[in-house]
Amino acid sequence: MKRGASIILYIAMTALICIGYYGGEGLCNTEGGRATPGKIPRLTVPESIHSFGQIYRGEKVQHRFLLKNAGEAELEIRKVRPSCGCTAAEPSQKAIPPGGEAYVEVTFDSKNFVGKVTKTVMVDTNDPSEPTHTLTLEADIIEELVAKPPRLALGQIKQKEGLNSKVEIKSPTGLNFEVYGAQSSSRALGVTSVEKQADGTYAISLEVKKDSPTGRFGGDLVVRTSSQRQPVISIPFIGEVVSDVSAYPAQLSFGFIKKGAEAVTHVLVTFHDREVRLGKVEVEPEVFSLRVDPPMGGQSQTSYNMVVVLSREAQAGRHEGSLKIHTTSNSNPLIIIPISATVKE
C-alpha cells in the first residue's frame, strides 16, 4: 500500500471512531483541534433555588448562584437568560476550567410586584447532559403602605347626581406614618378631605361633582406620605359621567376602505333613565345605511346597538355624514354623531 493511501485510511478510521461508529458516543471531544477521548464538561449547581424571604416592594435584591465544573473539559457559559425585565443576571466568567468555579449574579427589582413571586434564570452551557440549567428566585413582597382599594373603578355616574367615594391608606407593618396631602390628576374627581383615624389609618374623601361635564375620565390620585420607602402612592381611577342618554363613540370613522368593499361600524346608545325613550333615528347621506338591533339591558338601563354600513357602491373619495338620534330626553333630545370614510381605488 502506498504511503499516501495509508494516511487517508488512518484519517478515515479516526473520523469513524469520533462519530461513534463503534458505539463510543462522546468518545472523541476535541480541545485545540486535538482529539481528547472521554473528556466532557459537567455543570453542577449546589443551590438552584434561592428565597429572598420577605422584602419590601421597591427593593432591589441580589444573590450569587455558584456554578462548578465537575467535568474534565472546559465548561462554556454560552448564555444567561432571565425570565423577565425585572431580573438582571451576569456570569462572573464565560469559561470554567475543569474543577473550577464561577457564579451568576442575579438582581431582582421588586417595584412592580406584591405578594409571592417566582422568577427564573436559564443558564445555557456546553454540558451535553444538561445544556440548560434553571435557577429560581423566590420572594414574598410586602408594602409598607397600602391603598384600599388599590384602584378606583367608579363606573357610570349620572350627571346631576354626582358620586362620593373614599380611599384608605394604612400600614400592614404597623408603621407610624403621615399623609401630607392628596391630589387628583382629573378635574372630574376632586379631593374633599384627608383625615387621620384613631387606628392610624388615613381616609381620603373624593367627589365627582353633580355639575361635572359628561364623558369618560381617568387619571391618578397621588398621595404624598412620610414613608421613606413609599413617599408617593399612585391610585389609578376611571369613570364616566353620563346624562340620561349617552352614545359611544362620539364620532364614527371607517378609515380607508377599498372601493367595492362593504364596511360596518357600530354605535352603542344607552338610556340611563327608564323614563326616556328612543325616537327617530336617521343617517345621511344615502351612501350610509342603518340598522338598529333590538334593545338590550335590565331594570336600570336600556341599550341599543346601532349598525352603520358604508355602501359597496360608494365612489372613490372622502364621504362625510351624520347619525341623528332623537330621544324624549329634556337635556339631550338630539344626539348627532359625525361619520367619515375614505374610499380608495
C-alpha positions as CSV (number, residue, x, y, z in Angstrom):
1,M,0.0,0.0,0.0
2,K,1.4,3.4,-0.9
3,R,2.2,5.9,1.8
4,G,-0.5,8.4,0.7
5,A,-3.2,5.7,0.8
6,S,-2.2,4.7,4.3
7,I,-2.6,8.3,5.5
8,I,-6.1,8.6,4.0
9,L,-7.1,5.3,5.6
10,Y,-5.8,6.4,9.0
11,I,-7.8,9.7,8.8
12,A,-11.0,7.8,7.8
13,M,-10.7,5.3,10.7
14,T,-10.1,8.1,13.2
15,A,-13.2,10.0,11.9
16,L,-15.4,6.9,12.3
17,I,-14.3,6.4,15.8
18,C,-15.0,10.0,16.8
19,I,-18.6,10.0,15.4
20,G,-19.4,6.8,17.4
21,Y,-19.2,4.2,14.6
22,Y,-18.0,1.7,17.2
23,G,-20.6,2.7,19.8
24,G,-18.3,5.2,21.5
25,E,-20.7,8.2,21.8
26,G,-18.9,11.2,23.2
27,L,-15.6,9.3,22.8
28,C,-13.7,12.0,21.0
29,N,-14.1,15.6,22.1
30,T,-11.5,17.9,20.8
31,E,-9.5,20.6,22.6
32,G,-7.4,22.9,20.4
33,G,-8.1,20.7,17.4
34,R,-6.6,17.6,19.0
35,A,-8.6,14.5,20.0
36,T,-9.1,14.1,23.8
37,P,-11.0,10.8,24.3
38,G,-13.6,10.8,27.1
39,K,-13.3,14.4,28.3
40,I,-16.5,16.3,28.7
41,P,-17.6,19.3,30.9
42,R,-20.2,18.8,33.6
43,L,-22.1,21.6,35.3
44,T,-23.1,21.2,39.0
45,V,-25.0,23.9,40.9
46,P,-25.1,23.4,44.7
47,E,-28.1,25.7,45.1
48,S,-30.5,26.1,42.2
49,I,-33.3,27.8,44.2
50,H,-32.9,30.9,46.4
51,S,-35.6,32.6,48.5
52,F,-35.1,36.2,49.5
53,G,-37.9,35.7,52.0
54,Q,-40.0,38.8,52.9
55,I,-38.8,42.0,51.2
56,Y,-40.4,45.5,50.8
57,R,-41.9,46.5,47.4
58,G,-39.4,48.7,45.6
59,E,-36.3,46.9,47.0
60,K,-33.6,45.6,44.6
61,V,-32.1,42.4,46.0
62,Q,-29.1,40.4,44.8
63,H,-27.9,36.8,45.0
64,R,-24.9,34.8,43.6
65,F,-25.6,31.3,42.3
66,L,-22.4,29.2,42.5
67,L,-21.5,27.2,39.3
68,K,-19.0,24.3,39.4
69,N,-17.3,22.3,36.6
70,A,-17.1,18.7,37.7
71,G,-16.0,17.5,34.3
72,E,-12.7,17.1,32.6
73,A,-13.2,19.6,29.8
74,E,-13.7,23.4,29.8
75,L,-17.3,24.4,30.7
76,E,-18.6,27.3,28.5
77,I,-21.4,29.6,29.8
78,R,-23.0,30.4,26.4
79,K,-26.0,32.5,27.5
80,V,-27.8,33.6,30.7
81,R,-31.5,34.3,30.1
82,P,-33.7,36.0,32.8
83,S,-37.4,35.3,32.5
84,C,-38.4,39.0,32.6
85,G,-37.0,42.5,32.5
86,C,-37.4,42.8,36.3
87,T,-34.4,40.4,36.7
88,A,-30.8,41.0,35.6
89,A,-28.2,38.3,35.5
90,E,-24.5,38.3,34.7
91,P,-21.9,35.4,34.9
92,S,-18.6,36.2,36.5
93,Q,-16.8,34.5,33.6
94,K,-17.7,32.8,30.3
95,A,-15.5,29.7,30.7
96,I,-14.8,27.5,33.7
97,P,-11.8,25.1,33.7
98,P,-12.1,21.5,35.0
99,G,-12.5,21.6,38.8
100,G,-13.1,25.4,38.6
101,E,-15.9,27.6,39.9
102,A,-17.8,30.7,38.8
103,Y,-21.0,32.4,39.7
104,V,-24.1,34.1,38.2
105,E,-25.0,37.3,40.0
106,V,-28.8,38.0,39.8
107,T,-30.5,41.2,40.7
108,F,-34.3,41.4,41.2
109,D,-36.3,44.6,41.1
110,S,-39.5,44.3,43.1
111,K,-41.1,47.7,42.3
112,N,-43.9,46.2,40.2
113,F,-44.8,43.2,42.4
114,V,-46.8,42.4,45.5
115,G,-47.2,39.0,47.2
116,K,-45.4,35.8,46.5
117,V,-43.3,36.0,43.3
118,T,-41.2,33.4,41.5
119,K,-38.7,34.3,38.7
120,T,-36.2,32.1,36.8
121,V,-32.9,32.5,35.0
122,M,-31.9,30.0,32.3
123,V,-28.2,29.2,32.0
124,D,-27.1,27.7,28.7
125,T,-23.8,25.7,28.7
126,N,-21.9,23.1,26.6
127,D,-22.6,20.4,29.2
128,P,-24.0,17.6,26.9
129,S,-26.0,16.0,29.7
130,E,-27.8,19.3,30.7
131,P,-27.5,22.0,28.1
132,T,-29.8,24.3,30.0
133,H,-30.0,24.7,33.8
134,T,-32.7,26.7,35.5
135,L,-32.0,29.0,38.5
136,T,-35.0,30.0,40.5
137,L,-35.7,33.1,42.7
138,E,-38.5,33.4,45.2
139,A,-39.7,36.4,47.3
140,D,-42.6,37.5,49.4
141,I,-43.1,41.1,48.6
142,I,-44.9,43.3,51.1
143,E,-45.8,47.0,51.1
144,E,-45.0,49.4,53.9
145,L,-48.2,51.3,53.0
146,V,-51.2,50.1,51.0
147,A,-54.2,51.8,49.5
148,K,-57.7,50.3,49.8
149,P,-58.9,50.0,47.1
150,P,-55.7,50.0,45.1
151,R,-57.6,51.3,42.1
152,L,-60.9,53.0,41.6
153,A,-63.4,51.9,39.0
154,L,-66.1,54.5,39.5
155,G,-68.4,53.2,36.7
156,Q,-71.1,55.4,35.2
157,I,-72.1,58.4,37.2
158,K,-75.4,60.1,36.4
159,Q,-75.0,63.8,35.8
160,K,-76.7,65.9,38.4
161,E,-76.4,63.1,40.9
162,G,-72.6,63.0,41.4
163,L,-70.7,60.5,43.4
164,N,-68.9,60.3,46.8
165,S,-66.1,57.8,47.2
166,K,-63.3,57.0,49.7
167,V,-59.8,55.6,49.7
168,E,-57.9,54.4,52.8
169,I,-54.2,54.5,53.4
170,K,-52.9,52.0,56.0
171,S,-49.7,50.3,57.1
172,P,-49.7,46.4,57.3
173,T,-46.4,46.6,59.1
174,G,-47.6,49.0,61.8
175,L,-45.6,51.9,60.6
176,N,-46.4,55.3,62.2
177,F,-46.7,57.5,59.2
178,E,-48.3,60.8,58.0
179,V,-50.1,61.7,54.8
180,Y,-49.1,65.2,53.7
181,G,-51.7,65.5,51.0
182,A,-53.6,64.0,48.1
183,Q,-54.3,65.4,44.6
184,S,-56.3,64.1,41.6
185,S,-55.0,64.5,38.1
186,S,-58.5,64.9,36.7
187,R,-60.9,67.8,37.2
188,A,-63.8,65.4,37.3
189,L,-62.6,63.8,40.5
190,G,-61.9,66.1,43.5
191,V,-60.4,65.5,47.0
192,T,-62.7,66.9,49.7
193,S,-60.8,65.9,52.8
194,V,-57.8,63.9,54.2
195,E,-58.4,62.7,57.8
196,K,-56.4,60.5,60.2
197,Q,-58.4,57.9,62.0
198,A,-57.9,56.7,65.6
199,D,-56.2,53.5,64.4
200,G,-53.6,55.5,62.3
201,T,-55.4,54.9,59.0
202,Y,-55.9,57.9,56.7
203,A,-59.3,58.3,55.0
204,I,-59.3,60.3,51.8
205,S,-62.7,61.5,50.7
206,L,-63.4,62.0,47.0
207,E,-66.2,63.5,45.0
208,V,-67.4,63.6,41.4
209,K,-69.4,66.8,41.3
210,K,-73.0,67.0,40.2
211,D,-72.2,69.6,37.5
212,S,-69.3,67.6,36.0
213,P,-69.5,67.5,32.2
214,T,-70.5,64.3,30.5
215,G,-67.8,62.0,29.2
216,R,-65.2,59.5,30.3
217,F,-62.4,60.5,32.7
218,G,-59.4,58.8,34.2
219,G,-56.1,59.5,35.9
220,D,-54.2,59.0,39.2
221,L,-54.9,60.0,42.7
222,V,-51.4,60.9,44.0
223,V,-50.9,60.6,47.8
224,R,-47.8,62.1,49.5
225,T,-46.6,60.3,52.7
226,S,-43.8,60.4,55.2
227,S,-42.7,56.8,54.3
228,Q,-39.1,56.6,53.0
229,R,-39.9,53.5,51.0
230,Q,-43.2,54.8,49.6
231,P,-43.1,58.6,49.7
232,V,-45.7,58.7,46.9
233,I,-48.6,56.3,46.3
234,S,-50.5,56.5,42.9
235,I,-54.0,55.2,42.8
236,P,-55.4,54.9,39.2
237,F,-59.1,55.7,38.6
238,I,-61.5,55.7,35.8
239,G,-65.2,56.6,35.4
240,E,-67.8,58.2,33.1
241,V,-70.3,60.9,33.7
242,V,-73.4,60.3,31.7
243,S,-76.6,62.2,31.1
244,D,-80.0,60.4,30.9
245,V,-78.9,59.1,27.5
246,S,-75.3,58.6,26.1
247,A,-73.8,57.4,22.8
248,Y,-70.4,55.8,22.3
249,P,-68.3,56.5,20.4
250,A,-68.9,60.2,19.9
251,Q,-67.9,60.0,16.2
252,L,-67.5,57.3,13.6
253,S,-64.6,56.9,11.2
254,F,-64.4,54.0,8.7
255,G,-60.9,55.0,7.9
256,F,-59.6,53.9,4.4
257,I,-61.9,51.4,2.6
258,K,-61.2,49.7,-0.8
259,K,-63.7,50.6,-3.5
260,G,-66.4,47.9,-3.8
261,A,-65.9,46.6,-0.2
262,E,-68.7,46.8,2.3
263,A,-67.7,48.3,5.7
264,V,-69.6,48.2,9.0
265,T,-69.2,50.1,12.3
266,H,-71.3,50.4,15.5
267,V,-72.7,52.9,18.0
268,L,-73.9,51.9,21.4
269,V,-76.7,54.2,22.7
270,T,-77.6,53.7,26.4
271,F,-80.6,55.2,28.2
272,H,-79.7,55.6,31.9
273,D,-83.2,56.8,32.8
274,R,-86.0,54.3,32.2
275,E,-88.5,57.1,31.5
276,V,-86.5,58.4,28.5
277,R,-87.4,56.7,25.1
278,L,-85.7,56.3,21.8
279,G,-87.4,58.3,18.9
280,K,-86.5,58.5,15.3
281,V,-83.0,57.5,14.1
282,E,-81.7,58.6,10.7
283,V,-78.4,58.6,8.8
284,E,-77.3,60.7,5.9
285,P,-76.3,60.8,3.1
286,E,-77.5,57.7,1.2
287,V,-74.0,56.2,0.9
288,F,-74.5,55.2,4.5
289,S,-77.3,52.9,5.8
290,L,-78.5,52.0,9.3
291,R,-79.8,49.0,11.2
292,V,-81.0,49.2,14.9
293,D,-80.8,46.0,16.8
294,P,-83.4,45.1,19.4
295,P,-82.9,46.7,22.8
296,M,-80.7,45.1,25.5
297,G,-80.5,45.8,29.2
298,G,-82.1,45.3,32.6
299,Q,-84.1,47.4,35.1
300,S,-81.7,50.3,35.4
301,Q,-80.9,51.0,31.8
302,T,-81.6,50.1,28.2
303,S,-79.0,50.0,25.3
304,Y,-79.3,49.9,21.5
305,N,-76.7,48.7,19.1
306,M,-76.8,50.8,16.0
307,V,-75.1,49.4,12.9
308,V,-73.9,51.9,10.3
309,V,-73.0,50.4,6.9
310,L,-70.9,52.0,4.1
311,S,-72.4,51.0,0.7
312,R,-70.4,48.9,-1.7
313,E,-71.5,51.4,-4.4
314,A,-69.6,54.3,-2.7
315,Q,-67.4,56.1,-5.2
316,A,-63.7,56.8,-4.6
317,G,-63.1,59.9,-2.4
318,R,-64.0,61.1,1.0
319,H,-67.5,60.7,2.3
320,E,-68.9,62.6,5.3
321,G,-72.3,62.4,7.0
322,S,-74.0,62.1,10.3
323,L,-76.1,59.8,12.5
324,K,-79.0,61.6,14.2
325,I,-80.6,60.0,17.2
326,H,-83.8,61.6,18.6
327,T,-84.9,60.9,22.2
328,T,-87.6,62.1,24.6
329,S,-84.8,63.4,26.9
330,N,-85.2,67.1,28.0
331,S,-81.5,67.6,28.3
332,N,-80.4,65.5,25.3
333,P,-83.3,65.4,22.8
334,L,-80.9,65.1,19.8
335,I,-77.6,63.4,19.6
336,I,-75.6,63.9,16.4
337,I,-72.6,61.7,15.6
338,P,-70.4,62.7,12.7
339,I,-69.4,59.9,10.2
340,S,-66.5,59.9,7.8
341,A,-65.0,57.4,5.4
342,T,-62.4,57.5,2.6
343,V,-62.9,55.1,-0.3
344,K,-59.8,54.3,-2.4
345,E,-59.5,52.7,-5.8
